[in-house]
Structure formats: C-alpha cells, structure tokens
C-alpha cells in the first residue's frame, strides 16, 4: 500500500466487510487472496497473491462488478495504489515460481 494504513484490509479480513469480501471473491472465482505489506526504502509495497481457476476472468469481474462492495474496493485501490481496475492495466510479469 502507498501508506501503512491497513484499516480497509482489516475491515475485509475480520471486520464489518468480511462477509461482503468473501462474497465478492466467490463471485469472481478467487479461491485464495493473500496480502503482505513490505516496507522498502522507497516506501511500502503491497505484495498480493490471488489464486483461482481463471485470474484474468476474476480481475474482469472485479473491474466491472456494480456490487457495492466491489465499487468500494475499486475506490480503495485507486486511492491507495493509483490503480483504476475499471480502466484495466497490464498483468504483472512473473519472474520466478519456485516450488519444492
């Protein structure tokens, strides 16, 4: 995240938005979502891992859904990270996938 304010994520993890978050991810086909905050000399960075059968379709669902939680979540992403899911953005480039 751009700042260390994680209150929005806390509300999704164990707060008032927990049920809405779970419903959102189920609609999108996301089976796992993990988020870490990594402090760096240049500022905090969010490390996000999403799993599901079709992450491209899941991101499309999150980008276009008119469900109140999803529109709220897009606004949080835009405010914190400057990413507007509704405008689309290139997928990340995977540079390593180690498995034992």
N, C-alpha and C positions, 0 to 999 in steps of 0.2 A: 504494500500500500504506500501511497505517497506520504502518509503520516503514520504514526503509531496508534492512531485512534482506531481501535478494532471493535467499537460498540456495535456497528452494523453486523459484523460477523458473529459477535456474541449473541445478538438477538436471533440469528439464524441457527446457531449451534444449540443454544439451551434457553432461549428467551421467548419473547412473545411471537416471534416469526418462525419458530421451529417447525410447526405443522405446515405452514404455507411454503417454507423452503423445501420440505420433504415432498410435498405435492408437486411443486414446480419441477424438481429434479425427476420425479417419477414420470410426469408428462413428457419431459424431454428425453427420457430413456437413460438418464445418468444413474449409474449404479454405485459410483463412488466419487466423492469430491473431498479432496484434502487441500488445505491452505496453510502455508507457513509464512511467517514474516522474517525475512533475512535482513539484518542491518548490514549496510556496507558503507564505506567512506563517502559514497555519493548519495546516500540516503537509503531508506528502507525499500525493499523489493518484495513483492508478493510472489511466492512460488506456489503455483496451483496445478494440481493433478486431477484430471477428470477421467473417469472410465465409463464405458458404455459400449453397446454394440455398434453405434454409428455416431461418433462425436461430431462430425460435420452436421448431421441432421439435428443433433441435440443443440448445437450452437445456433442453428437456424431457428429452432423452436424458441430458444431463449431470446433471440434477437427480434422475433416478430410477435410473440405472445402478447395479448392485450389483458391478460390476467393481472389484477392489481399488484400482486407480489412481484411478478416479472417486470412490470414497468417501474416499480420502485427499485428493484435490483439493478436495472439498467441505469437508472439515475445515479445510484451509488457508485457504480463502476465509472460512469462518466465524470462525476465529481471528484472521485479519489484518484483514478488512474488516467483520466482523459480519454478513455476508450468508449466509443459510442457503438455498442453492438448493433444498433439498428442501421448503421451505415456500413457495417461489415468491415473486416480487416483481414489481412493475410494470416493464414495459420502459422503457428510457430514452427521453426525449423528444428527438428530433432537432431541432436548432435551426439547422443550417446544413449544406449539402452542396455545396461549390464544386467544380466540375470545369472544367478548361480545354478 
